[in-house]
Amino acid sequence: MIVLILVWCLSVFSLSGRLWGGASPTCLPVSGDSIQARHLSASLPEFNSIAPDTIVLPAPLPGVVRTLHPDEARRIGRLHGVTLDKPETLCFAVPMTPLKELQIQQAMQRELGRQTLQVDILDFSKVHVPDGELVFPRNALSPPANGDVNAPLTWRGYIQYSAHRRFTVWARVRVWILVPRVVVTAPVKAGETIQATHLSLEVRRTYPFEPDALESPNQAVGMIARRSLVPGSTLSLRWIAPAVIVQKGETVRVETRVGAARLVLQAVAETSGRLDGTILVRNPTSGRSFQARVVGQGQVQVGPSGYAHLMHNEKR
């Protein structure tokens, strides 16, 4: 049974197309999503009688030859009002050429758009590709694991060879840039406040698209280390956090505004918080608790909904 299925599949394939690894001088070149009347008219002049952009068949995929046998050509002709006396066997193929490293380099530089970036191409798809626009999307490039700029990255791209078709390619690359980075110069324990003496600014070879990279030591001074920081490592925003400026049990100044109305009162912090963080505070007059945003040392704010809540508490 398996043998019969295999023979059937091979026979169907031989009627419609065959694999093709590169240029095929005997086949008619075709690009786009379809084979049109203009592609047939050079060998079958009867098709000159219909509009040249009339679609007659789907175009073959890159690497596949589409064979048009006489009986099929007659059937297609009848569908479009064309009579064929002695049609010849035709084949169609998407022109293919080897993918070149220079193409890849140029496509990547267009996408990255910064002349100071360096792209080292280590390997790439060794295939024949159709003619079209080679694209390596920026969002298809992921940062190296653990920040190791020397780690090879797989960057997937494609060739847009028709309006609705793409041919996938890939490359193994290193992408780097020389830029100033904040570097740890002295050990810092987790939970410790970072001082200026713990940091320096150095030019480092690094991955260029680090969303958490620091550009100045001042961005980290006074912050709390989320983890132990080792000398020689590049500091990242994800490794630091603002210092706690409101402590649990502390009396804080609460302010809220609605239009011209403004209410200020004293409350007790029930949780600790950092700048711009949200904490729970308790109105000592009413005994009720509500959420507030930390805006400074010992200062919090509540929004318009909090104003009504505070006024209710005060009236009680």
N, C-alpha and C positions, 0 to 999 in steps of 0.2 A: 504493500500500500504506500509506504514512504517513497519507494522508488518511482511509482507511478506519479505521485504528486510532484516529485522533483523533476521528472521528465516533462510534465505539463507546464510547470513554472518556467523551465528553460525554453520551451517552445513558444510560450506567450512573450517572454522577454525578447527572443530573437525576432519576433514580428514587430515589436514596438520600439526597441532601442537596445543599445549595448553599452557597456562601460567604456569610457574613453579617457585616457590619461593625459592628453595634451592636444597639440595641434593636429587637425585632420584635413589635409589639403583636398581630399575628394568630397568633403561634405560642405554644404552651404552654411555660411556663418549666420547665426541668428542671435539676437540679444533682446532683452525685454522679457515680458511675461507670455508672449504668444508668437506663433508663426502666422504671418499675415500673407495676404494675396501677393504683395510685392516680393516676398521671399520665394514664391512659387513661379512668378511670371518669367524670371530669367530662363528657367528650364522648361516651363509649361506656358508658352505665350498666350494660351487661351484665357488665362487668369487676368490678362490685361483688360479684359472687358468689364471687370468689377473694380470697385474702389480699392486702391492699393493698401489701405489700412484695415481692410476687412479681415477679421480674425477667422482662421480656418482650423487651427490646432493649438493646444497649449505648447509653449516652448519647452524643450528638454531641460532638465537640471544640468548644471555644470558637471562635466565628466561623463555625461551620458549622450550617446548618439541616437537621434530619433529617425528611424527609417520609415519612409512613405512608399509603400508598394503600389503597383498600378491599380489593383482593384480598389484599394482605399482611396487613391487619388480620384478615380472615377466617381466613387460615392460622394466624396467631398464636392467634386465638380457639380454633380446633380443637385446637391443642396443649395448651390449658389447660382444655378441656371447656366452652368458651363459644361459643354460637351467635350470630352477628351477622347480622341481616337486611339492613339498608341502612346499613352504616358509611360515614361521611363521611371525606374526606381530611383528615388531621391533620398538623401539623408541630410539631417540638420544637426548642428552642434554649436554650442556656445564656445567661441574662441577662448583658449586658455594659454596662459604663459606662467613661467615660474615666479613665485613670490620672491622678491629681492629685499635684502636687508636695508638698502637705501630707501625703498618705499616705506618700510616700517618706521625707520628713523624719522623721516619727514612727517609721516602721519602723527607720530607721537609728539613731535615738537609743535606741530600745529595745535594739538589738543592742549598741551601744557602751556604754551604761549609765553614762556619765560626763558630768555636766552641764557640765564645763569644756571638753569637746570641741566644736569648731566644724566643721560640715559645710556646705560651699558646694555647692549643686547647680547644675551648669552646663548640663546637658542630660539628658533621660531619654526612655524609650520613649513615643512619642506614639501610643498604641494604646488600644483599648477592652479591658478586662480583666474576667474573671469575678469574682464576689464570693467572697472568701476571705481567708485570712491572708497579708498581704504580708510577706515575709522577705528580708532582705539578710544572708546569713551572713558572719560576721566573717572566716572563712577564705577567702572569695572576694575579699577586699580585699588587694591586694599593695602593698608599700611603693613609693614613687616612685623612679624610676631616679635614681642618683647622689645620693640624699637631697634632691632638689629639692622642697621642700614645696609650691611653686607649680605643679608639674606636675599636669595633670588625670589622674585615675585612673578606670578603668572598673570599676564595682562591679556585678556581676551578681547578680540576685535572682530571686525567683519568688513566685507566688501559689499557695498550697496550697488549691485549690478543691474537692477531694474527697479521700477517704482515700488514693487511689493516683495522683492526677493533679496535675501542676503546670503553671502557665503562666509561661514565662520572660519576665523583664523586665530592663532594665539602666538604669544612670544614670552620667553622667560627673560626678565630684565632686572637690573638694579637702577633705581631712580634716586638721585641724591643732589644735594646742594650744600655749599659752604655758607653758613650763616651764623650770626651770634646766638648763643644759647646760654641759659642760666645753668651753671654747673655747681654741684655740691662739692665743697672743699673741706668740710669737717663733718664728722658723723652727727646725725640728729636722730634721737629716739622718737618712736611713735608717741604722739601726744605732746611733744615738746614744742615750745614756741621757736620759730625760725628767726635767727638774728642775721644781720648783715655779714657778720664774720663767718657764717656758714656757707656763703655763696660767692661766686665770681661769675663774670661774663667772659666767655671764650668763643672763638670761632670754631665751629665743629662741622664735620661732614655728617649730614643728617637727612632723613626723609623729609621732603619739602612740604608735605601736606599734613603736618601734625596739628590737629585742632586744639590740643591742650598745651602747646609749646609756650613757654614764657620768653619774653624778649628783654626783660629787665629784672634785676634782683629785687627792686622795690615792689614788684607785684607779689613777692612771697614774704618779705620781711614783716613780722608781726603775725603771720599765719601759723596755724597748727599743723604739724606733720601727721598725716593720716597713717603713715607707715614709717618704718625706719629708713632713713636716707643714707646711702653709702657714698663716701667721697669718690669723685670721678664720674658719678652718674649725672645725666641730664635731668633737670627738674621738670616735672609735668604738673599741670593744674590739678589733675586727678589725684595727685599725691598730697595735696594740701587742702586745708579748710580754714574758713575764718575763725578767729578766736571767739570763745564764748564771752559776750559782753553783758549779758543779763544772767544772774545766778538764781536758781530756785530759792524761794523764800525772801528774795530782795524786794523792797518797795520800789515801784516804778511809777513814772509819770505817764499817764494815759491821755492821749489827745484824739479827738475826732472832730470832723468838720462836715457840715452839710450846707452848701451855699455860704451865706454869711454867718450862719450859726456855728459856734465853736464851744466844745465842752472839754474841760480839763479836770482830771481827778487823780487821786492816788490809788494804786491797787497793789496787790501782792502777786509776784510771779510764782506760779505753781510748777513751772518747768523752766529749765535753763534754755538760752537761745543765742544764736549768732546773728550778726547784722543781716537784715532782710529775711531772717527766718521767722517762723510763726511759733508763738508760745501760748500757753494757757495762763490767764491772769484772773484773780478773784477780787471782786469789789467788796471791800471790808464792810461797807455800810449795809449792803443787801445780802451778802454772803454768796452771791451768784458768780459763776465763772463764765468767761468768754475768751475767744481767741483774739490775739493781737499780733501785729507785725513789729519786729524789733527795728527801730530806726536810729538808735544811738545808745551810748552808755546810759543804762537806766531809763530809756525812753522807748515807748511803744505807741503804735497808732491802731485805730480800728476804723473800718469803713462806714458808709452811711447806714447800713443795717445795724452796726454796733451802736450808732448814735441813739437810735430809738430804744435799743436795749439798755443803754446806760441811763437815758432819761427815765425809763420805767423803774430802773433800780433806784435812782435818786428820789423819786416820788414816794417810793415805799419807805 
